[in-house]
Every structure is written in C-alpha cells, then in structure tokens.
Amino acid sequence: MTAGRRAEVTASGIATALLAGTWRRPQMVRRVAIALGYRRAPRWVGTLVGEVLEAYWHPPADRPRELALFVRRTEGWARGQAADVPPRVVRWEPVPTAVVRPRLPGAELAHLGDLARLLDLDQGELAWFADARGLERTAPEPLRHYR
C-alpha cells in the first residue's frame, strides 16, 4: 500500500470514529484514540478534534468522505503524520451514513431495501436492473430489461 493510500485509509478511519457517537470533544477524542489503538490520545488528536469541531458544529453524518478530506487538511493531522510512527487505524466501527437534511422533496430512501420496496421489486430484480454483476459490458448484444 502506498503512503498516500495509507493516509487516505487512516483519515477515513478517523472520520468514521468521529461520526460513531456523540458530537462532543471528550468522546470524540476517546473514539479516535481507540480507533488508532492508543491507550491515551496524543495531543495531536485533541488538536485535530478541536479543528473538526470549529469547522463542523453538527456532525456531517451524510458526508463522511468530506470529513475525511477535511481531517487530512488539519494541523492536528500534520502533527500526527510527523510522529516517528505515523498513525494507522487498528479498529473500525462502521457507522451507516444518514440523510441529515433532504435536499429535494420526495421519499426518503435510507438503503437499497427501501428503494426496492418503492419500485415494487425484490433485491434480485433490483440488482438485475442495476447490472450489479457488470454483464452489460461483456454481453455480445444489449441485455433486455424491457419488452
């Protein structure tokens, strides 16, 4: 794994840890420390969390990748990367993304099951229409979804 990819994965893990609970500084610092495998959080983690809280008053639960990009641009991140051993995520706590505020009016679809119910399809039919297996790329003629 390249250094750039390793940093990207670490930032994603930190963002996931930040979003995994209440949006309060002590709990956030603790979650990041646990995700990175530290007993006590280094000072740079506190700096990073402080910068995140300054930029995001409310958790960006619907934008985890944006948060990960922001994490990589903080002073706390730079301090962590300058350490003798750069941090890496050792414990992941996956958190489902959530719609914080709908941008357009309409049905709220939290996951694929909701979409399948809305379209009156089962999961297999939905996967077929989405061409989840990529069959359309290799088929000698176009697949026929409709007749």
Secondary structure, 3 states (H helix, E strand, C coil): CCHHHHHHHHHHHHHHHHHCCCCCHHHHHHHHHHHHCCCCCCHHHHHHHHHHHHHCCCCCCCCHHHHHHHHCCCHHHHHHHCCCCCCCCCCCCCCCCCCCCCCCCCCCCCCHHHHHHHCCCCHHHHHHHHCCCCHHHHCCCCCCCCC
